């Protein structure tokens, strides 16, 4: 599997990462059961067999059970920790936690960041995270408080590096003015099903309603500042694996047809084409794969063997945004 040098380090990490969001099973407080445990172990085995060495978590994934079962996998494979890269995220809080009636919210308070990391480390059964990402922007963020949390986590050896998820340029700039650690990652929703952060550069000054207009050069900013862009939901949640729409046309039928046409031409899966489209972008985007099916994981890995031409790449972009480039 292809690798690249992770920003600010000498680590070689794989272009494709595995996202552990669903490996814990149910998104509720039910305990992890043996059937989900076995399913998690099977897909983690498959990810290692595919050559992946980068694993993405968050404290909230399946209410902590995803980190728990990953920790059990590490315990069963004690030599694995030093050969893989583990990141987790914090900042999202569910409704009704810790008390009934409290709303869903974001929380970048010092106490929550530190407690979240300590909880992740405990569930994972490890001493440090390679990277911690702040999950979604907290409107009540006090940057001085975040800076203190990051300093303490780094000084205590609990987190090696830091980044963000779903943050805008101005939000990144605000944090960078207060923290001393570099922000190495911004994890963002990008795919052919959600192409707006890429398409906005083409639609400059043309369409006031472009969905990605609030990005305002976010990918270019990350490239300029050496910030790795990770793509969550890189194949649009799996919508393009399925057979072509039957009685009811798919909302993105033209894109769906073209993806399948290219898949037939390259003798690969539909998701491999979608991933190859992201890998072709010069921002060195790292897709976060989330499938629970080993066969789909293997099919996704085919993306690294596909080099879309400039013509093919723009054909897919045109189908994704629904109009020709100006």
Buried (B, 14 or more C-beta within 10 A) or exposed (E): EEEEEBBBBEBEBBBBBBBBBBBBBBBEEEEBEEEBBEBBBBBBEBBBEBEBBBBBBBBBBBBBBBBBBBBBBBEEBEEBBEEBBBBBBBBBBBEEEEEEEEEEBBBBBBEBBBBBBEBBBEBBBBEBBBBBBBBBBBEEBEBEBBBBBBEBBBEEEBBBBBBBBBBBBEBBEBBBEBBEBBBBBBBBBBBBBBBBBBBBBBBEEEBEEBBBEEBBBBBBBBBEBEBBBBBBBBBBEBBBBEEEEEEEEBEBEEBBBBBBEBBEEBEBBBBBBBBBBBBBBEBEBBBBBBBBBBEBBBBBBBBBEBEBEEEBBBBBBBBBBEEEEE
